[in-house]
Amino acid sequence: MSDGGLQKRTKQFALDVIRFVQALPNQKVYWVIGDQLLRSGTSVGANTRAAHRGRSKREYAAKTMFGAGSS
């Protein structure tokens, strides 16, 4: 199933999020925010890849909707 470059864009987004979080000041308040941002920002790509591995369009749609609810 073609994703129109979605996997490439979500990977780049995750890398951008990682770089952004690394640039945050090393203060406790930013640790909490940065941790949550890392988890949610990188899960987008993981959920997209899991959906892309689906066996059918219906499974792709179901996994995409699950990812939207869990991010």
Secondary structure by P-SEA (a helix, b strand, c coil): ccccaaaaaaaaaaaaaaaaaaaccccaaaaaaaaaaaaaaaaaaaaaaaaaacccaaaaaaaaaaaaaac
